[in-house]
């Protein structure tokens, strides 16, 4: 069986082994993360790290499927191989996402029953799933990640009929639900948090995924032409929703300096400003020239994408800490 609309490419055994090894290696990172979480029991860092890895997994899944959809809209001679790389990377990312979701479920259960994470039982998890929203959200993330893993593996192995839209929609919905039920706040604040999280994921996810998937000057030019337009509006929505959250959660402007939550908001805003200024510079020296063949070699594009992704990771890490810090009473 073949990918719809394309012929299955032929791999040498060595090539297949390298790709399989990469999948195993990235999956091992997810398992290692879970082990590290178990060693950091009953600390705020545990809760922050588990939630952050969960959000990171869904953002990367969104990013990889976004690249597939861009390839559908503007096909090229490398579109088939690019899609193949994306499905393989998606399988690895989804494995990590599933492990992170399990860690979030375990942490949420520990918070609910007030016990050490190392002493929890399956009965504790079952009880938490009946009454604790964050635990239910974490289980939903695990189920979504397992489904995405199955779709990605089946498609990479030649399965027919799966659309990137299926995974894209699944990742989008689970990201939004994470904002609604897995983060601090409720009511209107939770809705705004969901919008904030989705916008940040659509902004960051595709660029980080492109580091692994996109190859060649023309492919980078095609990707950047589409992504930068979407990223601009994602940045606007991220900033606007962040300001709205601050208004909803802070009693007075003085809370920005008096409360831990307010100070974290200031840090997040400062990092966001740095990211936006860096993106503006990259648009001038990289995105514009890439459309006329002057964007530089493929390695330079990878370095630029990696550097900007690290900046965005810093911002999202600040957001993760913020999500675990309760608003002022």
Secondary structure, DSSP 8 states (H G I E B T S, - for coil): ---TTS------HHHHHHHHHHHHHHHHHHHHHHHHHHHTTTSHHHHHHHHHHHHHHHHHHHHHHHHHHHHHHT--TTHHHHHHHHHHHHHHHHHHHHHHHHHHHHHHHHHHHT--GGG--HHHHHHHHHH-HHHHHHHHHHHHHHHHHHHHHHHHTT--S--HHHHHHHHHHHHHHHHHHSSS--THHHHHHHHHHHHHHHHHHHHHHHHHH--SHHHHHHHHHHHHHHHHHHHHHHHHHHHHHHHHH-SSTTHHHHSHHHHHHHHHHHHHHHHHHHHHHHIIIIIHHHTTT-S--HHHHHHHHHHHHHHHHHHHHHHHHHHTS----
